[in-house]
Amino acid sequence: MTITLNRLDDYRWEIPLTGDMRVPGRIYASSELLKSADSQEAFRQVVNVAKLPGILGASLAMPDMHWGYGFPIGGVAAFDWETGIISPGGVGYDINCGVRLAGTLLTESDVRPRLEALVNALYQHIPCGIGSTGSVKLSPSDLRQVLKTGSLWAVRQGFGEDGDVEHTEDGGCLPDADPADVSDKALDRGKKQLGTLGSGNHFLELGVVDTIFDTDIARSFGLFEGQVTLMLHSGSRGLGYQVCDDHLALMMKRGPQPGFTLPDRQLACAMIQSEAGMMYFRAMACAANYAWTNRQILMHHCRGIIEKILGIGPRNLGLRLIYDVCHNIAKKETHHIDGTPRTVCVHRKGATRSFSAGHPSLCDDYRHTGQPVIVPGDMGTASYVLVGADGAMSETFGSTCHGAGRCLSRTAAQKACKGRAIHRELENKGILVRWTGKSTLAEEMPDAYKDVSEVVNVVHNAGISRKVARLKPIAVVKG
């Protein structure tokens, strides 16, 4: 069945209530972005999410949306904390897959002469690829402390500075984490993977700020034109994958809730307040804390490599964390719905938090500006820094897009890549790339992704986040 959208304005579209939908669907996109090959599949997933118990407001999809597991990637949904559900499919397998952006005091002219040596060193010393293991060896008690305290554990072990924790979403730690709800298999998978990128679309990238859209906000974030930046995209690795797998299996085994027909097996869920629901919530929090710790250690290692290759000290490098955001998460938050504050469980599946100025959850440095939002593009074009806007608080449960979003499947990308040398094409643009895996570059080629500028323009013009700066890549290491 083809799903028809009602156009609300140039950037908002609605799927009206039909059948057993509890709320309408709302999609943020331009007409051009809606032409993506898998749009109908993603629309159907928006409709399925709208059928879940306890959902409030609308089933949402951001402009980078595409077909995913259960929820569309780019999907956002909030469920009443007392009467709603929680679903691993609304979080994803890579729990707290996220992006960390750091600024430096360097400009492109400072690094371009040593760029090849720098990207080679980062590729050599930052573990990446499927099953990669890191240099941080954890005892069972250490691992449990990582799961409970997140980024703070890494800083206490010397992997960074106290200010890094302040500039990490939720201070790099979800407080409800309980390692008792994480299986031995998940713990075993996580004990050797801290400080690793992983595979697929994970990456580290050196970029240069090439455009400033909002001078005052950029200055508050520590961004300036010509500045060299470091971006890291990684998640909770095998531990997070196993947490998702374990709790999906448990929820599938228990079957649907009484009086409710599950619209899709991939939306296996439990009532938040049930034993299974709270077990998953606590285990998911552990995986989220692991991911924040992972990115904190990655940044620390990158700092050391850059200093060594460029022959400079910490003061001259001036590496400073701007912000760390997570994408795949379920959060207990308070939002105003129909004028009334409600405690909800917000699922952000391939979506980024976008809290506006004044929100009490933001650190002191950014409470007056709003939350930094980091939107990576494909490795051949650009990435963006945005800031949270009031529209997100009133329309999207404080959420916005998380990236460019795929427009080709990995298989389709490989077919489209035949006969091309992607690394040469990137080098011709002044971008050096290193990668692992035979098919990585083909699957991740720029053509496999939507136009990130088009995606960002949608959320900017819709008022759910605002443009601050654009970054161009100069060196990329792909997992």
C-alpha atoms as one frame of an Amber mdcrd trajectory, in Angstrom:
protein
   0.000   0.000   0.000   1.339   3.412  -0.986   1.366   5.951   1.818   0.320
   9.443   0.812   1.629  12.490   2.636  -0.255  15.692   3.330   1.965  18.719
   2.818   1.853  21.095   5.793   4.501  23.498   4.477   7.788  23.365   2.553
   9.514  21.318   5.285   6.751  19.428   7.125   4.588  16.574   5.896   1.927
  14.559   7.694   0.678  10.990   7.529  -2.903  11.315   8.821  -4.428   8.969
  11.369  -5.614   5.761   9.731  -6.456   2.303  11.050  -4.968   1.653  14.476
  -2.512   4.557  14.450  -2.642   6.300  17.843  -0.987   9.513  16.605  -0.270
  10.957  13.156   3.099  10.698  11.471   5.126  13.857  10.860   8.067  13.993
   8.467  10.584  16.805   8.127  11.879  16.890   4.560  12.042  18.807   1.318
  10.326  17.570  -1.825  13.713  16.527  -3.183  14.626  14.438  -0.131  11.311
  12.577  -0.307  12.374  11.081  -3.653  14.774   8.649  -1.934  14.346   5.076
  -3.173  13.331   3.636   0.212  10.956   6.441   1.251   7.840   4.264   1.215
   9.490   1.654   3.434  10.500   4.392   5.874   6.969   5.879   5.803   5.530
   2.462   6.689   7.877   2.288   9.657   6.698   5.740  10.775   3.126   4.413
  10.637   4.036   1.263  12.597   5.681   3.298  15.343   2.518   5.414  15.561
   0.632   2.266  16.607   2.690   1.573  19.732   1.104   1.988  23.192   1.705
   5.218  25.046   3.063   7.204  22.093   2.515  10.950  22.414   2.275  13.805
  19.928   3.346  12.224  16.657   5.621   9.575  15.186   8.444  11.701  13.783
  11.059  11.321  11.060  13.950  13.666  10.362  15.123  14.646   6.827  17.974
  12.103   6.878  15.485   9.267   7.405  15.811   5.904   5.710  14.655   2.359
   6.280  16.007   0.774   9.475  15.378  -2.010  11.980  11.886  -1.496  13.417
  12.013   2.290  13.607  13.220   4.216  10.585  16.708   5.615  10.993  15.987
   9.263  11.660  12.933   8.285  13.718  11.897  10.017  16.947   9.060   8.996
  19.266   8.156   9.830  22.862   6.198   7.448  25.083   4.511   8.203  28.381
   6.845   7.115  31.181   4.071   5.330  33.124   1.882   3.864  30.384   4.182
   3.625  27.355   6.624   1.121  25.898  10.346   0.960  25.337  11.686  -0.771
  22.228  15.275  -1.787  21.355  14.306  -1.229  17.704  13.738   2.421  18.582
  17.313   2.724  19.805  19.232   0.472  17.449  21.970  -2.121  17.721  24.793
   0.405  18.072  23.594   2.002  21.300  24.857   5.585  21.671  26.496   5.613
  18.294  27.480   9.265  18.366  29.768  12.039  17.232  32.400  14.034  19.112
  33.834  17.259  17.719  36.978  18.953  19.018  38.507  22.222  17.912  42.200
  23.117  17.761  44.294  26.288  17.508  45.687  25.102  14.150  44.789  26.182
  10.640  44.966  24.130   7.439  48.348  25.608   6.507  49.736  24.261   9.797
  48.824  20.641   8.994  48.721  20.350   5.184  52.529  19.776   4.819  52.346
  16.845   7.274  48.843  15.685   6.423  49.814  12.378   4.809  52.057  11.430
   7.730  49.291  12.445  10.103  46.528  10.394   8.499  48.887   7.403   8.217
  49.715   7.633  11.930  46.063   7.923  12.920  45.221   4.915  10.758  48.108
   2.917  12.203  47.494   3.674  15.868  43.703   4.064  16.178  42.217   0.544
  15.968  39.424   0.282  13.418  37.520  -2.363  11.518  35.339  -5.316  12.491
  36.348  -6.901  15.795  39.177  -4.443  16.412  40.569  -4.325  19.935  42.173
  -1.468  21.810  45.092  -0.967  24.154  42.911  -0.361  27.232  42.655  -3.647
  29.114  39.875  -3.816  31.673  39.474  -5.995  34.732  35.881  -7.108  35.457
  35.597  -4.450  38.166  37.001  -1.760  35.828  34.489  -2.664  33.144  31.613
  -2.378  35.587  32.856   1.051  36.638  32.953   2.089  32.967  29.345   0.961
  32.572  28.252   2.847  35.694  30.208   6.109  35.370  30.979   6.560  31.650
  33.246   9.426  30.578  34.202  10.253  34.157  35.971   6.895  34.469  38.127
   7.704  31.444  39.062  11.161  32.737  39.946   9.751  36.154  42.271   7.290
  34.422  44.073  10.144  32.665  42.255   9.979  29.319  41.325  13.652  29.062
  40.296  16.582  31.207  37.391  17.481  33.516  36.066  19.960  30.938  35.509
  17.077  28.522  32.816  15.678  30.802  31.036  19.056  30.933  30.975  19.204
  27.132  29.484  15.726  26.730  25.736  15.140  26.482  24.403  14.180  29.931
  27.912  14.576  31.308  28.830  11.335  29.531  26.793   9.204  31.927  23.214
   7.961  32.193  22.540   7.476  35.914  20.231   4.450  35.708  22.940   2.118
  34.397  23.135  -1.233  36.194  25.770  -3.747  35.016  23.737  -6.546  36.619
  21.388  -6.297  33.632  24.212  -6.774  31.101  24.899 -10.377  30.069  28.244
 -12.086  30.510  28.484 -12.369  26.728  28.065  -8.608  26.331  30.642  -7.953
  29.067  33.087 -10.284  27.370  32.647  -8.484  24.039  33.283  -5.130  25.670
  36.358  -5.834  27.744  38.879  -5.254  24.915  37.179  -2.702  22.650  37.545
   0.628  24.426  39.407   3.139  22.279  38.373   1.594  18.943  36.442   3.070
  16.024  34.688  -0.039  14.798  33.523  -0.558  11.230  30.858   0.492   8.738
  30.098   4.205   8.803  32.337   4.901  11.805  35.225   7.262  11.178  37.637
   9.862  12.429  38.022  12.995  10.380  40.248  16.027  10.287  38.311  18.967
   8.917  38.583  22.690   8.381  35.932  25.283   9.221  35.208  26.869   5.844
  32.040  28.865   6.577  30.625  30.584   9.657  26.853  31.219   9.608  26.413
  32.593  13.139  29.441  34.507  14.365  28.347  34.902  17.998  27.377  31.263
  18.516  30.492  30.047  16.697  32.635  32.152  18.993  30.877  30.669  22.037
  31.577  27.179  20.669  35.236  28.067  20.042  34.972  27.836  16.244  36.690
  30.167  13.768  37.115  30.199   9.988  40.126  28.193   8.792  40.317  26.183
  12.021  41.344  22.521  11.978  38.884  20.235  13.778  38.792  16.586  14.835
  35.566  14.610  14.506  35.029  11.082  15.866  32.087   8.823  15.043  31.857
   5.590  17.029  29.590   3.800  19.481  29.317   1.010  22.030  30.929  -1.626
  19.811  30.198  -5.314  20.460  28.908  -4.683  23.960  26.086  -2.455  22.740
  25.224  -4.813  19.914  24.948  -7.701  22.364  22.810  -5.702  24.797  20.357
  -5.003  21.990  20.383  -8.610  20.793  19.869 -10.029  24.294  16.924  -7.829
  25.179  15.262  -8.101  21.772  15.312 -11.875  22.198  13.821 -11.571  25.678
  11.022  -9.282  24.509  10.266 -11.436  21.468  10.075 -14.513  23.691   7.605
 -12.847  26.028   5.397 -11.911  23.094   3.091  -8.915  22.587   1.371  -7.068
  25.419  -2.231  -8.075  26.271  -4.717  -6.308  24.039  -2.045  -5.111  21.641
  -1.043  -6.504  18.247   2.574  -5.826  17.348   2.684  -4.228  13.861   6.206
  -5.540  13.160   8.321  -8.163  14.956  11.262  -5.763  14.764   9.291  -3.463
  17.085   9.400  -6.001  19.914   8.899  -3.976  23.065   7.931  -4.012  26.721
   6.043  -1.586  28.909   8.609   0.788  30.370   7.515   0.031  33.926   7.632
  -3.753  33.450  10.545  -5.871  34.629  11.693  -6.469  31.032  11.327  -2.777
  30.173  13.400  -1.547  33.096  16.027  -4.255  32.586  16.549  -3.074  29.027
  16.574   0.587  30.065  19.315  -0.056  32.641  21.369  -2.240  30.287  21.008
   0.303  27.477  22.295   2.999  29.858  25.366   0.831  30.503  26.052   0.564
  26.777  25.573   4.317  26.359  28.123   4.968  29.117  30.536   2.559  27.441
  30.202   4.469  24.157  30.929   7.814  25.804  33.979   6.308  27.473  35.090
   4.911  24.127  34.921   8.284  22.368  36.668   9.979  25.294  39.603   7.562
  25.031  39.685   7.863  21.240  39.989  11.634  21.480  42.797  11.371  24.028
  44.764   8.990  21.790  44.222  11.212  18.745  45.553  14.199  20.682  48.799
  12.379  21.422  49.244  11.237  17.814  48.657  14.709  16.386  51.118  16.288
  18.821  53.785  13.711  17.992  53.479  13.931  14.207  53.360  17.736  14.153
  56.051  18.071  16.821  54.008  20.402  19.014  52.828  20.427  22.618  49.320
  20.520  24.115  49.337  24.310  24.409  50.095  24.869  20.709  47.627  22.200
  19.578  44.897  23.527  21.877  42.641  20.508  21.329  39.359  21.250  23.121
  36.160  19.243  23.093  33.321  21.299  21.632  30.620  18.676  22.235  29.765
  14.983  22.118  26.258  13.973  21.002  24.600  10.584  20.878  22.293   9.279
  18.164  20.833   5.934  19.189  19.311   6.275  22.634  16.157   6.222  24.770
  16.079   9.014  27.371  13.878   9.818  30.358  13.031  13.492  29.796  10.363
  16.053  30.632   8.584  17.786  27.748   5.544  20.020  27.503   2.743  18.273
  25.632  -0.486  20.211  25.074   0.809  22.757  27.567   1.417  20.210  30.329
   4.829  18.882  31.452   5.005  15.111  30.959   7.711  12.624  31.856   8.424
  10.634  28.723  10.825   8.118  27.240  12.182   9.713  24.054  13.535   7.270
  21.483  16.042   8.863  19.107  17.029   6.378  16.421  19.556   8.103  14.153
  18.509  11.476  15.540  20.282  14.053  17.699  19.166  15.935  20.787  18.621
  19.635  20.001  17.888  21.437  23.276  17.495  25.205  22.997  19.008  28.005
  25.089  18.054  28.023  28.749  17.445  24.287  29.093  18.544  23.140  32.570
  20.211  19.998  31.176  22.830  22.033  29.323  26.224  22.810  30.819  27.021
  26.359  31.916  29.080  27.076  28.770  26.132  26.423  26.456  23.029  27.224
  28.503  22.884  30.710  26.967  23.403  29.494  23.389  21.633  26.170  23.155
  23.150  22.735  22.627  25.803  22.213  19.952  24.507  19.770  17.335  27.043
  17.949  15.150  25.863  16.713  11.747  28.470  14.749   9.776  28.045  14.437
   6.029  29.681  11.976   3.685  33.479  11.956   3.585  33.630  13.883   0.312
  31.525  16.991   0.932  30.952  18.719   4.274  29.738  18.440   7.849  27.836
  20.997   9.902  27.679  22.372  13.408  24.182  23.507  14.397  22.647  24.766
  17.615  19.434  23.664  19.307  16.378  25.838  18.638  13.042  26.531  20.325
  11.129  24.776  17.557  12.649  21.468  18.584  11.315  21.861  22.121   7.776
  22.520  20.897   7.645  20.094  17.952  10.189  17.264  18.090  10.832  16.518
  21.767  14.105  18.413  21.472  15.378  16.467  18.445  16.885  17.063  15.010
  18.753  15.217  12.239  21.959  13.243  12.861  23.735  13.148   9.488  23.259
  13.009   5.749  21.348   9.716   5.759  21.835   6.932   3.245  20.152   7.030
  -0.140  21.768   3.797  -1.403  21.978   0.489   0.412  25.444  -0.957   0.925
  24.814  -3.475  -1.858  23.588  -0.787  -4.251  26.583   1.387  -3.386  28.985
  -1.430  -4.239  27.313  -1.897  -7.616  27.410   1.839  -8.350  31.083   1.950
  -7.410  32.319  -0.614  -9.928  35.132   0.684 -12.075  35.755   3.701  -9.844
  38.676   4.496  -7.519  36.947   6.351  -4.706  40.164   7.122  -2.860  41.584
   8.784  -5.985  38.411  10.817  -6.453  38.730  12.045  -2.875  42.433  12.795
  -3.247  41.600  14.964  -6.259  39.458  17.028  -3.885  42.336  17.344  -1.410
  40.936  14.678   0.954  43.210  11.855   2.084  41.463   8.657   3.141  42.576
   5.425   4.806  40.300   2.446   5.388  39.982  -1.172   6.414  37.881  -3.815
   4.731  37.667  -4.649   1.040  34.256  -3.058   0.491  34.355  -0.184   3.011
  35.042   2.659   0.595  32.487   1.414  -1.925  29.769   1.092   0.720  30.615
   4.498   2.186  31.247   6.443  -1.021  29.794   9.965  -1.059  27.121   9.012
  -3.621  25.618   6.577  -1.092  24.427   9.499   1.037  21.889  12.266   0.669
  22.996  15.863   0.204  23.870  16.881   3.767  23.392  20.564   2.916  19.825
  19.836   1.818  19.193  17.886   5.030  20.602  20.698   7.187  18.646  23.365
   5.333  15.420  21.522   6.183  16.011  21.491   9.941  17.318  25.076   9.824
  14.322  26.400   7.905  11.893  24.319   9.966  13.327  25.962  13.093  14.326
  22.820  15.003  18.048  23.687  14.869  20.067  26.518  13.347  23.222  26.567
  11.244  26.406  27.728  12.983  29.341  26.510  10.858  30.306  24.227   7.965
  33.393  21.993   7.945  35.166  20.515   4.936  37.049  17.208   5.344  40.784
  17.033   4.612  41.656  13.572   6.011  39.481  10.598   6.914  40.072   7.222
   8.549  37.174   4.810   7.930  36.380   1.728   9.950
